[in-house]
Amino acid sequence: MGLLGVLLSVWGNPENSGICISCFMENSAGALGLHGNARLQYLRPELPGFVLGAVLSAFAAGEFRPRGGNAPVLRLFSGLFLIVGCAIFVGCPIKMLLRLCAGDLTALIAAAGLVSGVWIGLQLLARGVDLGPQQETNSVNGFLIPLLFVLLFIFVIIPPPFVIASTEGSSSRHAPVFISLASGLFIGAIAQRSRFCITGSLRDIILMGKRAPQLAGFAAFAVSAIIVSIATGGMRVSLYGQPGAHLEHFWSFLGMLLVGWISVMIGGCPFRQLVKAGEGDADAGMAVAGMFLGGALVQSWGIAATAAGVPNSGKVAALAGIAFALLVSLFFRNRSTN
């Protein structure tokens, strides 16, 4: 993933955005006409690749299991606020790591925010915050989100007239379609087998330290991304002039704190939600639906940050997301747990 995350930018994706779930959601929502920002409209082939790669891997391993739990609307809003937090920073946790590995020092503050959010989520889990157990469910529930991405896969291969593609801006920059699809399928498959998750890795490192099995995978991602960034000339160590970055560090910190906190509550970062949806997890499917909604709203409502900074509506949305996470933590706490 570290290798392909850099190479996809070399092959045409925006710089330091070879893989970015929130960017891909915003672009794809625009391509489907869900927002009107003409610079951010392109159906990213990597998205259906991630989900369908996970589906194929899960079926091959006998791990496709339709399941679900409680609070579906809450999970929908959790997915929405995941994208809000990412949009404030301008990138998901994977893009944050890719930016760090390319020398973007603005991502250091965001990384501190993500770790803080994961830590807060862990403290609340230890105090009994729980959205409810999962159970086996009707197979239709497990297939709905994968079928949606099959449809998006078809739209990528045979674009219908209503799918929009930007002719300028960051969405006009993309790797060749079949390279993007193949990369997405491969990454989705290996992520399903390895259970890779940025926030999940941070959670286990916080809990287990050097004994965390995910530490090796996390390090492999970072080392490979750094090596390829240097080899391809993408390494520029600086706080200023980084592509797609802004200097409102307090809000980058809060945005990633929100992402880390919610990711722990719902069991995975935005990328992990896609992979789990590909395994038949209807709870993750609701979060993915919320992420699509978030991808539309952060553009339609002017929430997303840009290189110029974080708009006031974005600051309000970030604070609303933190209030949402706090309320969930209060109302879904098992009072019998100390």
C-alpha positions in Angstrom: 0.0 0.0 0.0 2.9 2.4 0.7 4.4 1.5 -2.6 1.2 2.0 -4.6 0.2 5.0 -2.6 3.2 6.9 -4.0 3.2 5.3 -7.5 -0.5 6.1 -8.2 0.5 9.8 -7.8 3.5 9.2 -10.2 1.1 7.6 -12.6 -1.3 10.6 -12.6 -3.2 11.0 -9.3 -2.8 14.3 -7.5 0.5 14.7 -5.7 0.6 13.1 -2.2 -2.9 11.8 -2.9 -2.2 8.4 -4.6 -4.6 6.9 -2.0 -7.1 9.1 -0.1 -10.5 7.7 0.9 -12.0 11.0 1.7 -10.7 12.7 -1.5 -12.0 9.7 -3.5 -15.4 9.9 -1.8 -15.7 13.7 -2.6 -14.6 13.1 -6.2 -16.9 10.2 -6.8 -19.9 12.0 -5.1 -19.3 14.8 -7.5 -19.1 12.5 -10.5 -22.5 11.2 -9.6 -23.9 14.7 -9.4 -24.2 14.9 -5.6 -22.3 18.2 -5.4 -21.6 20.9 -7.9 -17.8 21.6 -7.5 -16.7 21.2 -11.1 -13.1 20.7 -10.0 -13.8 17.7 -7.9 -15.9 15.4 -10.1 -14.3 12.1 -11.1 -15.5 8.5 -10.4 -12.3 7.2 -8.8 -11.7 3.6 -9.9 -9.8 2.7 -6.8 -13.0 2.9 -4.6 -14.8 0.0 -6.3 -11.5 -1.8 -6.5 -11.0 -1.7 -2.8 -14.4 -3.1 -2.0 -14.5 -5.7 -4.7 -11.0 -6.8 -3.9 -12.1 -7.3 -0.4 -15.2 -9.2 -1.6 -13.2 -11.6 -3.7 -10.6 -12.2 -1.0 -13.3 -12.8 1.6 -15.1 -15.3 -0.6 -11.9 -17.1 -1.4 -11.1 -17.4 2.3 -14.6 -18.3 3.4 -14.9 -15.1 5.4 -17.8 -13.4 3.6 -20.3 -13.3 6.5 -23.4 -11.0 6.4 -23.6 -9.5 9.9 -24.9 -6.4 11.6 -25.6 -4.8 14.9 -27.3 -1.8 16.5 -27.6 1.9 15.8 -27.6 2.0 12.0 -28.4 5.7 11.8 -25.7 6.5 14.3 -23.2 4.6 12.1 -24.5 6.6 9.0 -23.7 9.9 10.8 -20.4 8.5 12.1 -19.4 7.9 8.4 -20.5 11.4 7.6 -18.4 12.9 10.4 -15.4 10.8 9.4 -15.3 12.6 6.1 -15.9 16.0 7.8 -12.8 15.4 9.9 -10.8 14.3 6.9 -12.0 17.3 4.9 -10.8 19.7 7.6 -7.3 18.3 7.3 -7.6 17.7 3.6 -7.0 13.9 3.6 -7.8 10.6 5.3 -5.3 8.8 7.7 -3.7 7.0 4.7 -3.1 10.3 2.9 -1.8 11.8 6.2 0.8 9.1 6.3 1.7 9.5 2.6 2.1 13.2 3.2 4.4 12.6 6.1 6.4 10.1 4.1 6.8 12.8 1.4 8.2 15.3 3.9 5.0 17.3 4.5 5.6 18.6 8.0 2.0 20.0 8.3 0.9 16.4 8.6 2.8 16.0 11.9 0.1 18.0 13.8 -2.6 16.0 12.2 -0.8 12.8 13.2 -0.8 14.0 16.8 -4.5 14.7 16.5 -5.2 11.2 15.1 -3.2 9.5 17.9 -5.0 11.7 20.5 -8.4 10.7 19.0 -7.5 7.0 19.1 -6.4 7.4 22.7 -9.6 9.1 23.7 -11.6 6.4 21.9 -9.7 3.7 23.8 -10.3 5.4 27.2 -14.0 5.5 26.5 -14.1 1.9 25.3 -12.5 0.9 28.6 -15.2 2.8 30.4 -18.0 0.8 28.7 -18.8 2.8 25.5 -20.2 0.2 23.1 -22.5 0.5 20.1 -23.8 -3.0 20.6 -22.8 -6.6 19.5 -23.0 -7.8 16.0 -25.0 -10.9 14.9 -25.6 -12.9 11.8 -28.1 -11.1 9.6 -30.1 -11.7 6.4 -27.7 -12.2 3.5 -29.3 -9.3 1.5 -27.9 -6.8 4.1 -24.4 -8.0 3.5 -24.6 -7.8 -0.3 -26.2 -4.4 -0.7 -23.0 -2.3 -0.4 -20.9 -4.7 -2.5 -23.6 -4.6 -5.2 -23.5 -0.8 -5.1 -19.8 -0.9 -5.8 -20.3 -3.5 -8.6 -22.6 -0.8 -10.1 -19.8 1.8 -9.7 -17.3 -0.7 -11.2 -19.6 -0.9 -14.3 -19.9 2.9 -14.4 -16.0 3.1 -14.4 -15.7 0.6 -17.3 -18.7 1.9 -19.3 -19.4 5.5 -18.2 -23.1 6.4 -18.5 -24.0 9.9 -19.8 -24.8 11.2 -16.3 -21.4 10.5 -14.8 -19.4 13.8 -14.7 -15.6 14.1 -15.2 -13.8 17.3 -14.3 -11.7 18.9 -17.1 -9.7 21.0 -14.7 -8.6 20.9 -11.0 -7.3 18.0 -9.0 -10.0 15.6 -10.2 -8.8 16.0 -13.8 -5.6 14.4 -12.7 -5.8 10.6 -12.4 -3.8 7.4 -13.1 -5.0 5.3 -16.1 -8.3 3.7 -15.4 -7.2 0.1 -15.5 -4.1 0.7 -13.4 -6.3 2.4 -10.8 -8.7 -0.5 -10.8 -6.0 -3.2 -10.7 -4.3 -1.3 -7.8 -7.6 -1.0 -5.9 -8.4 -4.7 -6.4 -5.0 -5.7 -5.2 -4.9 -3.4 -2.2 -8.5 -4.4 -1.2 -7.6 -8.1 -1.3 -4.4 -7.8 0.8 -6.1 -5.4 3.3 -8.9 -8.0 3.8 -6.3 -10.7 4.5 -4.1 -8.6 6.7 -6.8 -6.6 8.5 -4.7 -3.5 7.8 -6.1 -0.3 9.3 -4.3 2.9 10.2 -6.3 3.7 13.4 -6.4 0.0 14.3 -2.6 -0.2 14.1 -2.3 2.9 16.3 -4.8 1.4 18.7 -2.8 -1.8 19.1 0.5 0.1 19.3 -0.9 2.2 22.1 -2.1 -0.9 23.9 0.7 -3.3 23.2 3.7 -1.2 22.4 6.5 -3.1 20.6 4.6 -6.3 20.9 1.9 -5.1 18.5 1.8 -7.3 15.4 0.6 -4.3 13.4 3.7 -2.4 14.1 5.6 -4.3 11.4 2.9 -3.6 8.8 2.8 0.1 9.8 6.5 0.4 9.5 6.5 -1.4 6.1 4.0 1.1 4.8 6.1 4.1 6.0 9.5 2.8 4.9 8.3 1.8 1.4 6.5 5.1 0.9 9.6 7.1 2.0 11.9 5.1 -0.3 9.6 5.5 -3.4 9.1 9.2 -2.6 12.8 9.7 -2.6 13.3 7.6 -5.7 10.6 9.4 -7.7 11.6 12.9 -6.6 8.5 13.4 -4.5 10.3 14.0 -1.2 10.2 17.6 -0.1 10.7 18.2 3.6 9.0 21.5 4.4 6.2 23.1 6.4 5.4 25.4 3.5 4.2 25.0 -0.1 3.1 21.4 0.3 0.4 20.3 -2.2 -3.1 20.5 -0.9 -2.0 21.5 2.6 -3.0 24.5 4.8 -1.4 26.1 7.9 -4.3 26.1 10.3 -2.7 23.5 12.4 -5.2 23.7 15.3 -8.0 22.7 13.0 -6.0 19.9 11.3 -5.4 18.6 14.8 -9.1 18.7 15.7 -10.1 17.2 12.3 -7.9 14.1 12.7 -8.8 13.9 16.4 -12.4 13.5 15.3 -11.4 10.8 12.8 -9.4 8.9 15.3 -12.1 9.0 18.0 -15.0 7.9 15.6 -12.8 5.2 14.0 -12.2 3.6 17.4 -15.9 3.7 18.2 -17.1 2.1 14.9 -14.1 -0.3 14.6 -11.9 1.1 11.8 -10.7 4.0 9.7 -12.5 5.1 6.5 -10.4 2.6 4.5 -11.1 -0.3 6.9 -14.9 0.5 6.7 -14.7 -0.1 2.9 -12.9 -3.4 3.4 -15.3 -4.6 6.2 -18.3 -3.7 4.0 -16.7 -6.0 1.4 -16.8 -8.8 3.9 -20.6 -8.5 4.4 -20.5 -6.2 7.4 -23.7 -4.1 7.2 -22.6 -1.8 10.1 -19.6 -0.8 8.0 -21.9 -0.5 5.0 -23.9 2.1 6.8 -20.7 4.0 7.6 -19.7 3.8 4.0 -23.1 5.2 3.0 -22.5 8.0 5.5 -19.1 8.6 3.9 -20.6 9.1 0.5 -23.1 11.5 2.0 -20.3 13.3 3.8 -18.3 13.5 0.5 -21.3 15.4 -1.0 -22.0 17.7 1.9 -18.5 18.9 2.6 -18.4 20.3 -0.9 -22.1 21.4 -1.2 -22.0 23.2 2.2 -18.4 24.6 1.8 -17.1 22.6 4.7 -13.9 21.3 3.2 -10.6 23.1 3.8 -8.4 24.2 0.9 -4.8 25.4 0.7 -6.2 28.8 1.7 -7.4 27.5 5.1 -10.4 26.2 6.9 -13.7 28.0 6.2 -15.9 29.0 9.1 -18.5 26.3 8.1 -15.8 23.7 8.3 -14.8 24.9 11.8 -18.5 24.6 12.9 -18.8 21.2 11.3 -15.6 19.9 13.1 -17.0 21.1 16.5 -20.4 19.6 15.7 -18.6 16.3 15.0 -16.8 16.3 18.3 -20.1 17.1 20.1 -21.6 14.2 18.2 -18.8 11.8 19.3 -19.1 13.0 22.9 -22.9 12.5 22.9 -22.5 9.0 21.5 -20.0 8.2 24.2 -22.4 9.4 26.9 -25.5 7.7 25.7 -23.9 4.4 24.6 -21.9 3.8 27.8 -22.6 0.6 29.9 -23.1 2.1 33.3 -22.0 -1.1 35.0 -18.5 -0.7 33.7 -16.1 1.4 35.7 
